[in-house]
Amino acid sequence: MRSTRDPRPSTLLRRMLDEPEIVVLPGAYDALTARLAERAGFSAVFTTGFGFAATVLGMPDFGLLTASETLDRVRHVVRAIDVPLVADMDTGYGNALNTVRTVRECVALGVGGIILEDQEWPKKCGHFEGKRVIPAEEQAAKLRAAADARDGDDLVIIGRTDARQPLGLEEAIRRGKMYRDAGADVVFVEAPQSEDELREVAREIPGTPLFANMIEGGQTPLLSSAELQALGYSMVVYPLSALFSATKAVQETYRVLYEEKSTASRQDALTGFSEFEEIIGVPDWRELERRYVVE
């Protein structure tokens, strides 16, 4: 694990934003998937509220998870990995004061960055219909409060607007600029509906790190990180790729088990027992166990 003398995750993430290469964030919905993302070579990881709602509650991302439920899962992820975590913190779970507490909790946990969005609570997934947003001035005040609440930490604040769907792209861009001026380190205009709209966001908000969200089957065209970097984006998340992959694989395994009464025909599609032990750190725990065994 990271030494206490090493830079904080937030400092590492901020340094990544200073580099010319786009920061690619794979979406994780628990500590295991976060660890798998790190093992694959990613330099940062993202926790998805959509994924938390689906895996914890078996319900849609309709603002049904509480702040404490989300923070509890974020804590487990932070402890499982050595790379910075960007956490989806929804709306900050209330007004400016609630946002202050949310930011303080994230700093205490060692989170690298957070997303704060301008939807009314209860919020919805950014690619769902029927979203409503709060007044831009209210969100700007919440972002100022979030920036103050960092209290010297390098926590990266990503200001997200969901105004594109209910109010149009022009208003979403206006809000993006306002949120930048209020203290957001990165601007996230959610759910542009074409590559031209992605390009317009980058053209109209120059000189500011921009965030893109790539959801398979979502409202925004699915582009590669290289394509988004060429458009002018500094950070991109693929939040649901792992969740959708796992869902399909588990569905197939359960289908085979039900129909064939065995998983023998699925063995090549499964992670081996010894490999899984390595992923979750069994050798390290066995070594620790030997250190404290009583003869």
C-alpha positions in Angstrom: 0.0 0.0 0.0 1.0 3.6 -0.4 3.5 5.0 2.1 2.3 7.8 4.4 5.3 9.8 3.0 3.9 9.6 -0.6 1.8 12.4 -2.0 -1.9 12.2 -1.2 -4.1 10.7 -3.9 -5.6 14.1 -4.5 -2.2 15.5 -5.2 -1.4 12.7 -7.6 -4.6 13.2 -9.5 -4.0 16.9 -9.8 -0.6 16.2 -11.2 -2.2 13.8 -13.8 -4.4 16.7 -15.0 -1.3 18.8 -15.6 0.0 16.1 -18.0 -0.9 16.3 -21.7 -2.3 12.8 -21.8 -6.0 12.3 -21.0 -6.9 10.7 -17.7 -8.9 7.5 -18.4 -11.1 6.4 -15.5 -12.5 2.8 -15.5 -15.7 2.6 -13.5 -15.7 0.3 -10.5 -18.8 -0.6 -8.4 -16.9 -2.3 -5.5 -13.5 -2.9 -4.0 -12.9 -6.0 -6.2 -13.6 -4.2 -9.5 -11.4 -1.3 -8.4 -8.5 -3.6 -7.7 -9.0 -5.3 -11.1 -8.8 -1.9 -12.7 -5.6 -1.1 -11.0 -4.1 -4.4 -11.9 -5.0 -3.8 -15.5 -2.7 -0.7 -15.4 -5.0 2.3 -14.9 -3.5 5.2 -13.0 -6.9 6.2 -11.4 -10.3 4.6 -10.8 -13.9 5.9 -10.7 -16.7 4.7 -8.4 -20.1 4.9 -10.1 -23.3 5.8 -8.3 -25.2 3.9 -10.9 -23.1 0.8 -10.2 -23.5 1.2 -6.4 -27.3 1.5 -6.7 -27.5 -1.5 -9.0 -25.2 -3.8 -6.9 -26.2 -2.7 -3.4 -29.9 -2.2 -3.8 -30.6 -3.9 -7.1 -32.4 -0.6 -8.1 -31.9 2.2 -10.6 -29.8 5.3 -10.1 -32.8 7.4 -8.9 -31.1 8.9 -5.8 -32.1 6.0 -3.7 -28.7 5.5 -2.0 -27.9 7.7 1.0 -24.7 9.6 1.6 -23.6 7.3 4.3 -24.2 4.2 2.1 -22.2 5.8 -0.7 -19.3 6.9 1.5 -19.1 3.5 3.2 -18.5 1.9 -0.2 -16.1 4.6 -1.2 -14.1 3.9 2.0 -13.6 0.2 1.1 -12.5 1.1 -2.4 -10.0 3.7 -1.3 -8.4 1.1 1.1 -8.2 -1.6 -1.6 -6.2 0.4 -4.2 -3.0 2.5 -4.4 -4.1 4.8 -7.2 -6.3 7.8 -6.8 -10.1 7.4 -6.7 -12.6 9.8 -8.3 -15.9 9.3 -6.5 -19.3 10.1 -7.8 -20.9 12.2 -5.0 -24.1 13.0 -6.7 -25.4 16.4 -5.6 -23.4 16.5 -2.4 -26.5 15.2 -0.8 -28.3 18.4 -0.1 -27.5 22.1 0.1 -24.2 23.9 0.5 -23.8 22.8 4.1 -24.4 19.1 3.2 -21.9 19.5 0.5 -19.3 20.8 3.0 -19.8 17.7 5.1 -19.6 15.5 2.0 -16.3 17.1 0.9 -14.8 16.9 4.4 -15.7 13.2 4.6 -14.1 12.5 1.2 -10.9 14.4 2.2 -10.7 12.4 5.4 -11.0 9.1 3.4 -8.2 10.0 1.0 -10.4 10.4 -2.1 -8.6 12.0 -5.1 -11.5 13.7 -6.7 -15.3 14.0 -6.6 -18.1 14.9 -9.0 -20.8 17.3 -7.8 -23.8 17.7 -10.1 -26.6 20.3 -10.3 -29.6 18.0 -10.4 -32.5 18.4 -8.1 -32.6 15.7 -5.4 -33.5 12.9 -5.8 -31.2 12.8 -8.9 -31.2 10.4 -11.8 -28.6 8.8 -14.0 -27.2 11.4 -16.3 -28.5 9.5 -19.4 -32.0 9.0 -18.1 -34.9 11.2 -19.2 -36.8 13.4 -16.9 -33.9 15.2 -15.1 -34.4 18.5 -13.4 -31.7 20.9 -12.4 -31.4 23.5 -9.6 -30.7 27.2 -10.3 -27.2 27.7 -11.6 -26.4 30.2 -8.9 -27.3 27.7 -6.2 -25.0 25.1 -7.7 -22.2 27.7 -8.0 -22.6 28.5 -4.3 -22.4 24.8 -3.5 -19.1 24.5 -5.5 -17.7 27.5 -3.7 -18.5 25.8 -0.4 -16.9 22.6 -1.7 -13.7 24.4 -2.6 -13.5 26.0 0.8 -14.2 22.7 2.6 -11.1 21.1 1.1 -9.1 23.1 3.7 -5.8 22.9 1.9 -6.2 19.4 0.4 -5.7 19.0 -3.3 -9.1 17.2 -3.8 -10.1 17.7 -7.4 -13.6 19.0 -7.8 -15.5 18.1 -11.0 -18.4 20.4 -11.5 -21.1 18.6 -13.5 -24.2 20.1 -15.1 -27.1 18.0 -16.3 -28.8 21.0 -18.0 -28.3 19.7 -21.6 -31.4 17.5 -21.6 -33.9 19.8 -19.9 -32.6 23.2 -20.9 -30.4 22.8 -23.9 -26.7 22.8 -24.8 -26.2 26.6 -24.6 -27.4 26.7 -21.0 -25.3 23.7 -20.1 -22.2 25.5 -21.5 -23.1 28.7 -19.6 -23.4 26.7 -16.4 -20.1 25.0 -17.1 -18.3 28.4 -17.3 -20.1 29.5 -14.1 -19.1 26.4 -12.2 -15.5 26.8 -13.4 -15.5 30.4 -12.0 -17.0 29.2 -8.8 -14.2 26.8 -8.0 -14.6 23.6 -10.1 -11.2 22.3 -11.2 -12.8 20.3 -14.0 -16.0 21.0 -16.0 -18.4 18.1 -16.9 -21.2 18.8 -19.3 -23.2 15.6 -19.1 -24.8 13.8 -22.0 -23.9 15.8 -25.2 -25.9 14.1 -27.9 -23.4 14.2 -30.8 -19.7 14.5 -31.5 -20.4 18.0 -32.7 -21.8 18.9 -29.3 -18.7 17.4 -27.6 -16.6 19.6 -29.9 -18.8 22.7 -29.1 -18.4 22.2 -25.4 -14.6 22.1 -25.8 -14.6 25.1 -28.1 -16.8 27.2 -25.8 -15.0 26.4 -22.5 -11.3 26.7 -23.5 -8.4 26.6 -21.1 -10.4 24.4 -18.6 -9.9 20.7 -18.0 -13.0 19.0 -19.4 -14.6 15.7 -18.4 -16.5 13.3 -20.7 -18.7 10.4 -19.8 -18.8 7.3 -22.1 -21.7 5.0 -21.5 -22.3 2.1 -23.9 -25.8 2.7 -25.2 -26.1 6.1 -23.7 -27.0 9.5 -25.2 -23.4 10.5 -26.1 -21.6 8.8 -28.9 -19.0 6.3 -27.7 -15.6 7.6 -28.5 -12.1 6.4 -27.6 -10.0 8.3 -25.1 -7.6 9.3 -27.9 -10.5 10.8 -29.9 -11.7 12.7 -26.8 -8.2 14.0 -26.1 -8.0 15.3 -29.7 -11.3 17.1 -29.1 -9.7 18.8 -26.0 -10.9 16.7 -23.1 -8.6 16.0 -20.1 -10.5 13.3 -18.4 -12.9 10.5 -19.5 -14.8 7.9 -17.6 -16.2 4.6 -18.8 -18.4 4.1 -15.7 -20.6 1.1 -16.6 -18.4 -1.1 -18.8 -17.4 -3.4 -16.0 -20.9 -3.6 -14.6 -22.4 -4.4 -18.0 -19.7 -7.0 -18.6 -20.1 -8.7 -15.3 -23.9 -8.8 -15.6 -23.7 -10.5 -19.0 -21.2 -13.0 -17.7 -23.1 -13.9 -14.6 -26.4 -14.2 -16.5 -24.8 -16.7 -18.8 -23.2 -18.7 -15.9 -26.5 -18.9 -14.0 -28.3 -19.9 -17.2 -25.8 -22.8 -17.8 -26.0 -23.9 -14.1 -29.8 -23.9 -14.2 -30.1 -25.7 -17.5 -27.1 -28.1 -17.3 -27.1 -28.6 -13.5 -23.4 -27.9 -13.6 -20.8 -25.2 -14.4 -18.4 -27.7 -16.1 -19.0 -26.2 -19.5 -18.2 -22.7 -18.2 -14.9 -23.3 -16.6 -12.9 -21.7 -19.4 -15.0 -18.5 -18.9 -14.3 -18.4 -15.1 -11.3 -17.0 -13.2 -9.3 -19.8 -11.7 -9.4 -20.3 -7.9 -5.6 -19.7 -7.5 -5.7 -16.6 -9.7 -8.7 -15.2 -7.7 -6.7 -15.8 -4.5 -3.9 -13.7 -5.9 -6.3 -10.9 -6.9 -7.8 -10.5 -3.4 -4.4 -10.8 -1.7 -4.6 -14.2 -0.1 -0.8 -14.7 -0.2 -0.3 -11.5 1.8 -2.9 -12.5 4.4 -1.3 -16.0 4.7 2.1 -14.4 5.4 0.5 -12.1 8.0 -1.2 -15.1 9.5 2.1 -17.0 9.8 3.7 -14.0 11.5 1.2 -14.1 14.4 0.5 -17.8 14.7 0.9 -19.3 18.1 2.9 -22.5 18.2 
